[in-house]
Amino acid sequence: MIFKVFSFLVAFAFFFIIEMPSQALIDYGKQTLIGDDFSNQDLKGATFYLTNLQDANLSESDLEGASLFGAKLLNTNLSNTNLRNATLDSAVFEGTNLSNSILEDAFAFNARFKNVDITGTDFTNVVVRGEDLNYLCSIAHGTNPITKRDTFNTLECS
């Protein structure tokens, strides 16, 4: 009887480990992924720590809780992406398409933004540095299709 119970528990644990892998285990940290396609993927909790994602496509992906700390996002497509609770600190957004993305509660204080598309992007509860906030407010327009919030208002522009 004990052997049957033990066998069942091992089989049960094996099912959850093999059949239901945790996305949090995906680690692309410190890699060069120039031009790679990650579109339409579940990347919740993934790590892109100090990763070069220049010209990469992450559009329509779920990056909730992901870490893009120090990531190079030059000409990266992040349109229609869920970046809720993501770590974006020290990331470089240059020529990045963030249109219709949700950054709600993301940490982006030391992120740098230049020549970005933020049409319809939701920045609710995202703290951005003064100079970058001024830039983002100057180009803010549109309403996020999911949250129905105006970009200008989510940045708390005045």
Order of alpha helices (4+ residues) and beta strands (2+ residues): alpha-beta-beta-beta-alpha-alpha
